Amino acid sequence: MTPETPETTATGVTTQTVDTDAGTARVTWHRAAGARLVLAVGHGAGGGIEARDLQALAAVLPGHGVTVALVEQPWRVAGKKVAPAPKTLDTGWRGLWPALTAPGLPVVSGGRSAGARVACRTAAGLGAHGVLALAFPLHPPGRPEKSRADELLGAGVPALVVQGGNDPFGKPEEFPAGPYELTGVAHADHGFAVPKRAAVTQREALEAVTAAVVTWTASLG
């Protein structure tokens, strides 16, 4: 894997391509002044870093001393529409790790949906400072017997799950007890979208997501 020289965008955010054994990945850095942590978050299998929760974290966390690295897996950078097998996703994430640790700060490994599973599976082996699981897909919709709880329970590092109250991939009350923290976002679905008639607005739902992550990352030191 060979990190390339970061390029500065018009907004001052920097992007960096990284060669991995799974292909070329891309990191978009949202840097915090005097950062104490790096939060690296990957996307899901059905979308990219434009996801509302990832963008909200990138906008808010740098103001709390956390640099946010939005990670695009090689399949997404290559323009493919279907994510590869979990093993290949893990290979891409491991290949990115040297670039994520390059600032010399503790790195929290995170992601949404499939990206959260990757973070959980690889955290202990990479020496992650913690795991952030956004919209963790506890099971396929309508198939609670196909639980993926073992991935979360086996993360081996401090973990926070932020889950929509109406997520068909697993509602907060479906999660087993374990060595992790869990925050539910009322009325939100798998993408943290809320119905127009819900008791909370879309903005309030995203504020609940970012507030939970701000509090949890502060507790990590």
N, C-alpha and C positions, 0 to 999 in steps of 0.2 A: 504494500500500500504506500502510495506516495502523495502526501498532501501538496496541493498546488498553492501558489501565492494567492492569498485572498484578494478579491476585487471589491472596491468600495462602490456601493450603489448611490443613486442620486439622493437617497434619504439619509445617507450616513451609515446605514446597515451594511455589514460586510458579508459577502458570500465566499464560500470556499469549496472547491471540488476535491474529493478524496478518492483515490483508486483503492478498491478492495478486491478480495477474491471473488466477490459476487458481481463486480462491475463498478462503475464510477458513481459515487454517491455525492450528495451536496449538503453543505451545512450553511444555514443563514444565521449569522450571529447578531444578537441584540444585546450589546454589551452594557454592563452596569459600571458606573464610576466606583472605584474602590470595591469591586466585587469580592464576595467571600465564598460564593458557590457558583458552579455552572449547573444549570438545569437543561439537560439534553432531552428533547422530546421528539419522538417519531410519530408518523401519521398512521392511519389505519389502512385496511386493505381496499377500501372503496373511495379513498380521497387522499388529498395531500396536505401540505402545511397551511393551506388556506382555511382549514377547519376553524370554526368560530372560537372553540376553546383554546386552541393553540395560539391563535392570533391575540386573544385576550391576555394570555399569559405573557406573550412577547411584549405587549404594550404596558403591562403593569409591573411584572417582577423586577425589571432593571431598576425601578425606583425604590426597591427594597433590598438592594445589594446583591441581586441574583442575575447573573448573565444567562440569557436564554439562547440555546442553540436549537433551532428548528431543523430537524434532520429529514432529508429526502432519501429514501432507499434507492438503490441502483435501478430497480425495475421502473420506478416512477420517473427518475431522471431520463431513462431511455425512452420514455413515452409509451410504455406498455400499459395496457388497461387492466390486466389481471396480475395479482400478486403471486410470487412463486411460493414454493413450499416453506413451511416454518424453518427448516434447517437452513435454507438459503437466506432467509431474512436474518437469522441469527448470525450467519457468516458476514453479512453486510454490516451489521451493528458492531460486531467485534472488530471488523476492519477499520471502522470509523473511530474506535476508542482512542488511539494515540492522538488524533487531531483534537478530540474533545478534552483530553487531559493536558494538552500542550500549554494552556494558560497557567498550569501549576496549581490549580484549585481543586478541591473536592468536587466530584461530579455526581449529581443525582441522575440516575437513568430513568427515563420516563417515556410515555407514549400514550396514544389513545387507541382503544380497541385492539386490533392485532399488534399495534406498536407497544401496547402495554404488556401483552403476552411476551413479546421479544424482550422487553426490559426485565420482566420477572425471571425468564429462563436464563438470562445471561448475567444478572447482577452480581451474584456471588463470585463467579469466575473472573469477572472483570475488576472486582474490588470497588464496586459502586458504593457511594456514600449513602444511598437510599434509593427507593423506587417510587415513582409517581405513576399510578395506574388510573388513567382517565377513561371512563366508560369501559371498564374491563368486561370482555365478553364471557361472562361466567358459563354460559351455555348457548347453543344455537336457539333462536326463537322457537318457543313451544316444545323444546326438548330439554327440560331440566335434568333429566337422567344423564345427559352427556356433559357432565360437569368438568370444568377446567380449573377447579379450585386448587388442585395440587400445584399448579404453576405459581399461583399467588402465595400459597402457604409455604412453598419451597424457595421463595425469593432469597431468604437468608440475610436480609438487611432491613432496616426500618422502612416501612412502606405506608403510603397513603393511597386509598382508593376514593375517587370522587365519582359518584354514580347517579345517574338520573333516576328520579322516582318512578318514571314510567318506561324505563329501558327494557325492551323486550328481550335483550340478551342477559338480563338479570337485574331484578330490582334490589335495592339495598337490603330489604328484609330477607332476601334469599341467600345472602352471603353467610358462610359459616363463621363461627368465632375463630379468631386467629391472631397471630402477632402482627397486626397491622391496624391502622386507623381507617375509619370509613366515614365519609361525609356524603349524605344524600342531598340532591338538588331537586326540590319539590316540582312535580309536574313535567320535568324534563325527560326527553327521549334519549336515544343512543347518541345523538349529535348535540345534546343539551338544548335542543329547540323546545319551546313551550307553546302550547296552544294560545291563540289570541285571547280567548276568554278565561285563561288561567288566572289564578289569584296573584301570580307574580308576572312581571314583564320579562321580556327577553333580556333586557339589560340587567335586571335584578338576578336572573338566573346565572348569567355570566359573572356577575359580581360575587355570587356565592361560590362559584368555582375558584376564582382568583383569590378571594379572601381565605378560603381553606388552604390553598397552596402557600400563600404568604405566611400564614400562621404556622403551618407545618415546617416549612423550610427554616423559619426563624428558630424553631425548636431543635433543629439539627446542629446549630452552632456555626 
